[in-house]
Amino acid sequence: MRGENFTIRDRFTPDAQAVVYAGSCLELLRQIPDKAIQLVVTSPPYNIGKEYEKRLDLDCYVQQQTEVIAECTRVLTDGGSICWQVGNYVEAGAIVPLDTLLYPIFRKLGLVMRNRIVWHFEHGLHCTRRFSGRYETINWYTRKTKDYVFDLDPVRVPQKYPGKKHFKGPKAGQYSCHPLGKNPGDVWDIPNVKNNHVEKTDHPCQFPVELVERLVLSMSRPGDWVLDPFLGVGTTIVAAIRHGRRGVGAEIVAEYVDLARTRIIEAAAGTLRVRPMGKPKYDPENASSRLRDPPWPHTISSPQQTDLFCLPESEASCEK
């Protein structure tokens, strides 16, 4: 799929390598035959008034999502997966977890939730009247079958104790850890795409490629179709192409369509800059960053925090 002959189609055809449809995702989905897509990965608008969305009444938003989810289910293969990544709808300081609103839709369509993956990140808007939001969820659904595609090996992460051995039983003395690494679990600590991220474009809420790569590698096989009905700047197709899959998506913002096409072509050529899978997070402590030095006197501290470190008087004294 890679190389000079790589092309991007503007409409879905079964023999395409990649499809970027400039228009409504429902229009694109009508072009796709039943059970043609192995994996759906998307992050739909959160209905919070971003530049690429029109804020709707919450009931209208859920109705729109219902139409798209129903079409995504129609085009899904029997062993396919849908990964719907959402955050929270916020109104007048109150949050509504969107995945709880959308869950009944998937259930009515006969889908089963296999995991509710928590994506944790450390940067974002700072709240003053509640704790700052630092997670979103990826809800993974399949049909009611035991034969869905799932391959853990390509997405294993390093073992914490690779030298650990069985201490009793018939395997005593043998290494107990899987040699390829451990299951990454359902809490993923992956940096989100902010201004200093190598993948940053003009999109305000961009997927990191690594997040999608885990889903692509574990839930699809080479040559499979991966669909993103809300394509944005093309990250889902980028992840698919980088690993020998085919990608299709729709986007209504012309600027993002152009960015998606450019990024997908660069991914196919192997020139797109991405954050490598498994790269350790930046640690300012280990990097001796001067930004770690507080500008205020070291004697200033929160009384409440100081109290947490006070031991009982019988063990130690604590000045206040």
C-alpha positions in Angstrom: 0.0 0.0 0.0 2.9 2.3 0.5 5.1 4.1 -2.0 4.8 6.2 -5.1 1.7 4.5 -6.4 -0.3 5.3 -3.3 -3.5 7.1 -4.0 -6.4 8.5 -2.0 -9.9 8.1 -3.4 -12.7 10.6 -2.7 -15.4 7.9 -2.7 -15.5 4.4 -1.3 -14.5 1.5 -3.6 -13.6 -2.0 -2.4 -10.2 -1.9 -4.2 -9.1 1.5 -2.8 -6.1 1.9 -0.4 -7.5 5.0 1.4 -10.7 7.0 1.1 -11.1 10.6 2.3 -14.7 11.8 1.7 -15.3 15.5 1.9 -18.8 15.6 3.3 -21.2 14.0 5.7 -20.3 10.6 7.3 -23.8 9.4 6.6 -23.3 10.1 2.9 -20.1 8.1 3.0 -21.6 5.2 5.0 -24.3 4.8 2.3 -21.5 4.0 -0.2 -20.1 1.2 2.0 -21.6 -2.4 1.6 -22.9 -4.4 4.6 -20.2 -6.1 6.7 -17.3 -4.5 4.7 -15.5 -2.8 7.7 -13.4 -4.7 10.2 -12.8 -1.8 12.7 -14.5 1.5 13.4 -12.4 4.0 15.4 -13.6 7.5 16.0 -13.9 10.4 18.3 -17.1 12.2 17.4 -17.8 15.8 18.4 -18.5 16.3 22.1 -21.2 18.9 21.5 -19.3 21.5 23.5 -19.1 24.2 20.8 -15.7 23.6 19.2 -15.0 25.3 15.9 -15.9 22.2 13.9 -19.2 21.5 15.5 -22.6 23.2 16.0 -23.8 22.9 19.6 -27.0 21.0 19.8 -29.7 20.2 22.3 -28.4 17.1 24.0 -31.4 15.0 22.8 -30.7 16.1 19.2 -27.0 15.2 19.6 -27.9 11.7 20.8 -30.3 11.3 17.9 -27.5 12.2 15.4 -25.1 9.8 17.1 -27.8 7.1 16.9 -28.0 7.4 13.1 -24.2 7.2 12.7 -23.8 4.3 15.1 -26.6 2.3 13.4 -24.9 2.7 10.0 -21.5 1.8 11.5 -23.0 -1.4 12.9 -24.5 -2.2 9.5 -21.1 -2.0 7.7 -19.3 -4.0 10.5 -18.0 -7.5 9.8 -19.2 -10.3 12.0 -15.9 -10.4 13.9 -15.4 -6.6 13.8 -15.1 -4.0 16.5 -16.3 -0.5 17.1 -14.2 1.8 19.3 -16.1 5.0 20.2 -13.9 7.5 22.0 -15.7 10.3 23.9 -15.3 12.7 26.9 -17.8 14.7 28.9 -20.5 17.1 27.8 -20.3 20.2 30.1 -23.1 22.7 30.7 -23.3 25.3 33.5 -20.5 23.6 35.3 -22.1 20.2 35.3 -20.7 17.2 33.4 -22.5 14.5 31.6 -20.3 11.4 30.6 -21.2 11.0 27.0 -20.4 7.3 26.9 -23.2 6.6 29.4 -25.7 8.4 27.1 -24.5 6.4 24.1 -24.2 3.0 25.7 -28.0 2.2 25.3 -27.7 2.8 21.6 -25.0 0.2 21.1 -26.9 -2.3 23.3 -30.1 -1.9 21.4 -28.2 -2.6 18.2 -27.1 -6.0 19.7 -23.5 -5.0 20.5 -21.5 -6.0 23.5 -19.1 -3.8 25.4 -15.8 -5.7 25.7 -13.8 -2.9 27.5 -14.3 0.7 28.7 -10.8 1.9 28.3 -9.7 5.0 30.2 -7.3 7.2 28.3 -5.4 9.3 30.9 -3.4 12.4 29.9 -1.8 15.2 31.9 -2.5 18.4 30.0 -5.7 20.3 29.3 -8.0 23.0 30.5 -7.5 24.0 34.1 -10.7 24.1 36.2 -11.3 26.3 39.2 -14.6 25.0 40.5 -14.0 21.3 40.0 -11.0 19.0 39.4 -9.5 19.4 36.0 -10.5 16.7 33.5 -7.6 14.5 32.6 -9.2 11.4 31.0 -11.6 10.3 28.3 -12.9 6.9 27.5 -12.7 4.5 24.6 -15.7 2.2 24.5 -15.0 -1.1 22.6 -18.0 -3.0 21.2 -18.3 -6.2 19.2 -21.2 -8.3 18.0 -22.5 -11.1 20.3 -19.9 -13.6 19.2 -16.8 -15.3 20.6 -15.1 -15.0 17.2 -14.3 -11.3 17.2 -10.7 -10.4 16.2 -8.4 -9.6 19.0 -4.6 -10.1 19.0 -2.9 -9.0 22.2 0.7 -9.7 21.2 1.4 -6.7 18.9 0.3 -4.3 21.7 2.0 -5.8 24.8 4.0 -3.5 27.0 7.2 -4.2 28.9 6.9 -6.3 32.0 7.4 -4.6 35.4 9.3 -7.6 36.7 10.6 -9.5 33.7 12.9 -11.6 35.9 10.1 -12.9 38.1 9.8 -16.7 38.4 7.3 -19.2 39.7 8.1 -19.9 43.3 6.2 -23.2 43.7 4.3 -25.8 41.8 5.4 -27.7 38.7 6.8 -24.5 37.1 8.9 -23.5 40.1 12.0 -21.7 39.0 10.7 -21.0 35.5 10.1 -17.4 34.4 6.4 -16.5 35.0 6.2 -13.4 32.7 5.2 -13.5 29.0 8.4 -13.0 26.9 6.6 -10.4 24.7 5.4 -8.3 27.5 2.2 -7.8 29.5 -1.3 -6.9 28.7 -1.5 -3.0 28.7 -4.8 -3.1 30.7 -7.7 -0.8 30.4 -6.1 2.4 31.6 -3.8 3.9 28.9 -1.4 6.7 29.9 -0.7 8.3 26.5 0.2 12.0 26.0 -2.5 14.0 24.3 -1.6 16.2 21.3 -0.8 19.7 22.6 1.3 22.5 21.1 4.7 20.9 21.7 3.6 17.5 20.4 5.4 16.2 17.3 2.0 15.4 15.6 0.3 18.8 16.3 -1.8 20.3 13.5 -4.4 23.1 13.5 -7.1 20.8 14.8 -8.0 21.6 18.4 -8.8 18.1 19.5 -6.5 15.8 17.7 -6.0 12.0 18.3 -2.5 10.8 19.0 -1.5 8.2 16.5 -0.3 5.8 19.2 -3.8 5.6 20.7 -5.3 4.4 17.4 -2.3 2.1 16.6 -3.1 0.0 19.7 -6.7 -0.5 18.4 -5.6 -1.1 14.8 -3.0 -3.7 15.7 -5.1 -5.6 18.2 -8.5 -5.6 16.4 -7.7 -5.8 12.7 -5.5 -7.7 10.3 -3.3 -6.5 7.4 -5.5 -5.6 4.5 -8.6 -5.0 6.6 -10.7 -1.8 6.3 -10.6 0.7 9.2 -13.3 3.4 9.3 -13.5 6.8 11.0 -16.8 8.5 10.3 -15.5 11.7 12.0 -12.0 11.8 10.4 -10.7 15.2 11.5 -7.1 15.4 10.3 -6.8 11.8 9.3 -5.1 10.1 12.3 -7.2 6.9 12.1 -6.3 6.4 8.5 -2.7 7.3 9.2 -2.5 4.6 11.9 -4.2 2.1 9.5 -1.8 2.8 6.6 1.3 2.6 8.8 0.4 -1.0 9.6 -0.8 -2.3 6.3 -4.5 -1.8 6.7 -6.8 0.3 4.5 -8.5 3.4 5.8 -11.7 5.3 5.0 -13.2 8.4 6.6 -15.4 11.4 6.2 -14.8 15.1 7.2 -16.9 18.2 6.6 -14.3 20.9 7.3 -12.3 21.6 4.1 -9.2 22.6 6.0 -9.1 19.3 7.9 -9.7 17.3 4.7 -6.6 18.9 3.1 -4.5 18.2 6.3 -5.8 14.6 6.4 -4.8 14.0 2.8 -1.3 15.4 3.3 -0.7 13.4 6.5 -2.0 10.2 4.9 0.3 10.6 1.9 3.3 11.3 4.2 2.4 8.2 6.3 2.3 6.1 3.2 5.7 7.4 2.1 7.1 6.9 5.6 7.9 10.6 6.1 5.2 11.6 8.6 6.5 12.5 12.0 4.8 10.6 14.8 5.4 9.8 18.4 6.6 6.2 18.4 4.6 3.6 20.2 5.9 2.8 23.6 8.1 5.9 23.9 8.5 6.8 27.6 6.7 9.9 28.7 8.9 13.0 29.3 9.9 13.2 32.9 11.0 16.7 33.9 12.5 15.4 37.1 14.9 13.1 35.3 15.5 15.8 32.7 16.6 18.3 35.4 14.2 20.8 33.9 14.5 24.3 35.5 10.8 24.6 35.2 10.7 22.3 38.2 12.2 25.0 40.4 9.4 26.9 42.2 9.6 30.7 41.9 8.2 31.2 45.4 10.2 30.8 48.7 10.6 27.2 49.8 9.2 28.1 53.2 5.8 28.7 51.7 3.5 25.7 51.9 -0.1 24.8 52.3 -1.0 24.1 56.0 -3.3 21.4 54.9 -0.4 19.6 53.0 1.9 20.1 55.9 -0.6 18.4 58.3 -0.6 15.3 56.1 3.0 14.7 56.9 2.7 15.2 60.7 3.2 12.1 62.7 1.5 11.5 66.1 3.2 13.4 68.9 4.4 10.1 70.4 6.5 9.5 67.3 7.6 13.0 66.2 6.9 16.7 66.6 5.6 18.9 63.9 6.0 22.7 63.9 3.0 24.6 62.6 
